[in-house]
Amino acid sequence: MINRNALKNLLGFALLLICFTSNAQYKVKQVLVANGGAFGFNGNYITIGSYNPILKKYSLFDSVTGGSVTQIIIDSGFAYMATDSYLVKYELAGLKRVAIAKCQSLRYIAAYKGNIVAAIGYDLTTTHLKIFKKSDLSLIYSENKIPNIYCNGITIVGDSAYIALQGQYPGYNDTGRIAVEDLAHQKFKRIITLDTSTRGISDMFSNSTTIIGVTEYPYTRISEMNILTGAKKILSLGASSISTPFAFYDDTLYSEIENDIQGFNASNFSINKYFNLNAGYAAAALDTLNKLFYCTGASYSKPTKTWIYNYKGTPVDSFDIGIAPEGIAIDYELKSGINEAENIGQNINIYPNPTNDKLNISGITADHAEIRIMDITGRVLYSQYTNLNATGSLSIPVPGLVSGIYFITVQSNEGTVSRQFVKN
């Protein structure tokens, strides 16, 4: 039987925690950059380091054998690095390795509740998706029913993983396909067929309602599918080529198009050019809080740099890194001492909370405010500017969010207010 006083104290602590996190704001703590090393060199090591934006210093903290880095993701105080040979877990607070798992031809990865889901790009196996336990990276499930021999990009919406089926090099598969895996029950669900012009999909991104796929062959197609309705669209860039997409934020896919950093808007199929990168980049990340781009140099034979640009394309800083810097991720942390703006916060209400389908917001008085949804690590998952209805409220669909705790922030020239909500 639960002790009444203990329960009372626990509820009091929970209320205190909610009050504290309702004022939560974030800052960039560090930027992780992993270097694949010299291509084709025997005995090559992958190195990973951390850049401190306050001290403006990049320092290596670990190395593993291998020849390439696929991706780094950050989740709940830990970083997970995918390489051609290993999945590695790091504790962010101490920048130390806490787990490692052997996995050949590991491609892109995604976090799902207590697990890491990985796409496998290997021609000589029937296993194209693996699920590892976050705590120790032990393998808990292998999927062998996906009917293609090369998987690449992966994105998770709700309890479903969407995996890009790239096919076999050099022709890849004859038409664009996406595999869907039921993560809640760990079983293969279905194949989504797109179009013959979108064969060779390599990268996958999503928000709560839309999946974006980018083809590697030919390098000129962007495919879009509405998760709720199943409606599909395909954009051809003509003679232009798209490569190395790195973020899907505020309905915009950020990528390199003809050596330019450009944004593809999934709502109206428009493209906005930000700035030119003469030599391209090996990896990139978008700092959504400070509106900055981090772009690593595309050098595979000698050490290079990471350049930091603002939205106008003006270089604001740079730091030295290693050879083939193919993985990059931004680690956000809570700021301290941020006071809530009472003038806009006292009337703001969110409901229902918890929610499963949509989140309603009322009481916004600012004419021009930005609404953001962030997870507990500070990653921005959704952003839009206020588009109030006649009652002065708005509604945001959230079926694509994984069950858990999130923060919704209203920011305007009057101040910033944050609320916590639970997605069932």
CORPE-V609113 format. One record per backbone hydrogen bond with DSSP energy under -1.0 kcal/mol. CO is the residue of the C=O (numbers start at 0). NH is the residue of the N-H. If there is no record, write none. Layout:
CO;NH + CO;NH
This chain:
2;6 + 3;7 + 4;8 + 5;9 + 6;10 + 7;11 + 8;12 + 9;13 + 10;14 + 11;15 + 12;16 + 13;17 + 14;18 + 15;19 + 16;20 + 17;21 + 19;22 + 20;23 + 21;417 + 24;334 + 26;332 + 29;330 + 30;50 + 31;328 + 32;48 + 33;326 + 34;46 + 37;40 + 40;43 + 43;65 + 45;63 + 46;34 + 47;60 + 47;61 + 48;32 + 49;58 + 50;30 + 51;55 + 51;56 + 56;51 + 58;49 + 61;47 + 63;45 + 67;83 + 70;81 + 72;79 + 74;77 + 76;91 + 77;74 + 78;89 + 79;72 + 80;87 + 81;69 + 81;70 + 83;104 + 84;102 + 85;82 + 86;100 + 87;80 + 88;97 + 88;98 + 89;78 + 90;94 + 90;95 + 95;90 + 98;88 + 100;86 + 104;120 + 107;118 + 109;116 + 111;114 + 113;133 + 114;111 + 115;131 + 116;109 + 117;129 + 118;106 + 119;150 + 127;119 + 128;142 + 129;117 + 130;139 + 130;140 + 131;115 + 132;136 + 137;132 + 140;130 + 142;127 + 145;147 + 149;165 + 149;166 + 151;107 + 152;163 + 154;161 + 156;159 + 158;182 + 159;156 + 160;180 + 161;154 + 162;178 + 163;151 + 165;172 + 167;171 + 175;193 + 176;164 + 177;191 + 178;162 + 179;188 + 179;189 + 180;160 + 181;186 + 186;181 + 189;179 + 191;177 + 194;175 + 194;197 + 199;215 + 201;152 + 202;213 + 204;211 + 208;226 + 209;206 + 210;224 + 211;204 + 212;222 + 213;201 + 213;202 + 218;241 + 219;236 + 220;214 + 221;234 + 222;212 + 223;232 + 224;210 + 225;229 + 230;225 + 232;223 + 234;221 + 236;239 + 240;257 + 242;255 + 246;253 + 248;251 + 250;265 + 251;248 + 252;263 + 253;245 + 253;246 + 254;261 + 255;242 + 256;259 + 258;276 + 259;256 + 260;273 + 260;274 + 261;254 + 262;271 + 263;252 + 264;268 + 269;264 + 271;262 + 274;260 + 276;279 + 282;295 + 284;293 + 285;287 + 286;290 + 286;291 + 291;286 + 292;308 + 293;284 + 294;306 + 295;281 + 296;298 + 298;323 + 299;38 + 303;320 + 304;296 + 305;318 + 306;294 + 307;315 + 307;316 + 308;292 + 309;312 + 313;309 + 316;307 + 318;305 + 321;303 + 322;36 + 323;35 + 323;325 + 326;33 + 328;31 + 330;28 + 330;29 + 332;26 + 339;341 + 340;343 + 340;344 + 341;345 + 348;361 + 350;359 + 354;423 + 356;397 + 358;395 + 359;350 + 360;393 + 361;348 + 368;385 + 369;410 + 370;383 + 371;408 + 372;380 + 372;381 + 373;406 + 374;377 + 378;374 + 381;372 + 383;370 + 388;391 + 392;388 + 393;360 + 395;358 + 397;400 + 399;157 + 403;422 + 405;420 + 406;373 + 407;418 + 408;371 + 409;416 + 410;369 + 411;414 + 414;411 + 415;340 + 416;409 + 418;407 + 420;405 + 421;354 + 422;403
